[in-house]
Amino acid sequence: MAFILFGAGWGNAVAKGTNWSWNVGIGILYIGKPKTTYSVSCGAVQVNCLRLQGDTTIEAAAFDGDRKEERIGIVAQF
């Protein structure tokens, strides 16, 4: 899953004469809509294969239906 982060920050990444540094940042994270893929492989044994494929289709629809909205979050770094 890919995401986009828009942010801004400030700090002292390369301090003269010391090994210490600091930075602070804040941003908005856009994750987007999740995408899922489902597959069923029954192999040589076909017992209950059609039922398993049907159940997988039902579960996939329920899983994706619960996750339709896009995700946006706030990110803070200290």
N, C-alpha and C positions, 0 to 999 in steps of 0.2 A: 504494500500500500504506500503510495506516495503522499506527501503532504507539503504545504507551503507555509513558511514562517516569515512574517514581516515584523521586524524588530528594530529597536534602537538601543544603544548602550553607550557607556562611557567608563573610563578607567585609566589605570596607569600600567599598561602591559609590560613596558620595559623601563623600570626605574633605575636611575643612575646610582651606582655605588651600593646597591642592595640586591638581594636575591628575592625580595618580596614584590608582589604585584597585586592589584585588585581591579575588579571590574564589576559593573552593575548593568543589567539590561532588562528590558521588558518588551513584549511583543504579542502579536496575535497569531495563533496557529489555526490554519484551515486544513482539515483532514479530508473532507468531502464525503461522498456516499460510499459505503463499503460495497465491495463486489465479491461474490462468492461463486464457486463452481462445485458442482456435485456430480459424481459418477458412480455407477454400480457395475461391477464385473462379477458375473456368476460363475464363470469357468465351465467345466464339463458337467458339474452337478447343477441341474436346473430346478431343483426342489425349491418351491416358494420364490423363485426368481422374480416373477411378475409382481408378486406382492411386495417384495423388497424394493423393486423399482418404483412402485406406486407410493409406498411409504416414504421413500427418499424424496420424491417429488413433492409430497405434502409437507414434509419437514422443511424442505428448501424454501417453499413458498412462505411458510410460517416464520422461518428465520429471517429471510429477506424482508418480509412485511413489517417486522418489528424494527428494522434498521433502515428505514427510508430516509430519515432526516439527515441533513448534512451536519457535520461536527465542527464547531468553532470553539477555541479555548484561548485563555490568557496564559502567557508564559512569563515567568519572572526568574531572573538569575541574580544571585547575590554572591 
